[in-house]
Amino acid sequence: QVQLVESGGGLVQPGGSLRLACAASGSISSIRGMGWYRQTPGKQRELVAFIDIGGTTNYADSVKGRFTISRDNAKNTLYLQMNSLKPEDTAVYLCNLFLARGIYWGQGTQVTVSS
């Protein structure tokens, strides 16, 4: 079994910053990559940022230059540093782990950007 637990969400004013973390545990092997997605009611889940096993990163155009994805392999933890947050960044942010045998999801953490 694989468990992904996100943390770090909350309420922040426009222009503020948050750092999300996703701790992975369990039977983790043959990692292909890890990513952050976000979802708002009535909209399709969208990719925010992804980092593959080689460290190559990919970002949604809407967050380029503002968000940074990183990982700590020793701690099996994925991070998302979010700066210059905008109201349109409000969403549930979900962590994703892509293994050779399948894809796993966390429960998500709510990020609300509002004054």
C-alpha positions in Angstrom: 0.0 0.0 0.0 1.0 3.6 -0.7 -0.1 6.6 1.4 0.3 10.2 0.3 -0.5 12.9 2.9 -0.6 16.5 1.9 -0.1 19.5 4.3 0.5 23.2 4.2 -2.7 24.5 2.7 -4.7 27.4 4.2 -6.0 30.9 3.7 -3.6 33.4 2.3 -4.0 37.0 0.9 -3.3 37.7 -2.8 0.4 38.1 -3.3 1.2 35.8 -0.4 3.1 32.5 -0.3 2.4 29.0 0.8 4.5 25.8 0.8 2.7 22.5 0.3 4.3 19.2 1.3 3.3 15.6 0.4 4.7 12.8 2.5 4.8 9.4 0.8 4.9 6.2 2.7 4.4 2.5 2.2 5.6 0.2 -0.6 7.3 2.8 -2.8 9.5 1.4 -5.6 10.1 2.2 -9.3 9.1 5.8 -9.0 8.5 7.5 -12.4 7.6 10.9 -11.0 5.6 12.9 -8.6 3.3 15.9 -9.2 0.8 18.4 -7.9 -2.6 18.8 -9.4 -5.5 21.1 -8.4 -9.2 20.9 -8.7 -12.0 23.3 -8.3 -15.8 22.5 -8.3 -17.1 22.0 -11.8 -13.7 22.0 -13.4 -11.4 19.2 -14.6 -8.4 18.3 -12.4 -5.4 20.1 -13.9 -1.7 19.6 -13.7 0.1 22.2 -11.7 3.7 20.9 -11.7 5.5 17.6 -12.2 9.0 16.3 -11.5 10.2 13.1 -13.0 12.7 10.6 -11.7 15.5 12.4 -13.4 14.6 15.7 -11.9 13.1 17.3 -15.0 10.2 19.6 -14.1 7.1 20.7 -15.9 4.7 23.5 -15.0 1.4 24.7 -16.1 1.7 28.0 -18.0 -0.5 29.7 -15.3 2.1 29.0 -12.5 5.4 29.3 -14.3 7.7 31.7 -12.6 5.6 31.7 -9.4 5.6 28.0 -8.3 8.5 25.7 -7.7 8.3 21.9 -7.3 11.0 20.0 -5.5 11.5 16.8 -3.6 13.5 15.3 -0.8 14.3 11.7 -1.8 15.6 10.8 1.6 12.3 11.8 3.2 10.1 10.7 0.3 8.5 14.1 0.4 7.4 16.3 -2.4 7.1 20.1 -2.0 5.4 22.9 -3.9 6.5 26.5 -3.1 3.8 28.9 -4.2 4.6 32.6 -4.4 2.7 35.6 -5.7 -0.6 33.7 -5.2 -3.7 34.9 -7.0 -7.4 34.3 -6.3 -7.5 32.0 -9.3 -5.0 29.7 -7.6 -7.8 28.8 -5.1 -8.3 25.0 -5.3 -7.8 21.7 -3.6 -4.2 20.7 -4.3 -3.6 17.0 -4.7 -0.3 15.1 -4.7 0.3 12.4 -7.2 2.8 9.6 -7.2 3.5 7.8 -10.5 5.0 4.3 -10.0 5.7 1.7 -12.6 2.8 -0.3 -11.2 0.3 2.5 -11.0 -0.7 6.0 -10.0 -1.6 7.0 -6.5 -3.3 10.1 -5.1 -3.4 12.0 -1.8 -6.6 13.3 -0.3 -5.7 16.9 -1.1 -5.2 20.2 0.8 -7.3 23.3 0.4 -5.6 26.5 -0.7 -7.7 29.7 -0.6 -6.4 33.0 -1.9 -8.6 35.8 -0.7 -8.4 39.2 0.9 
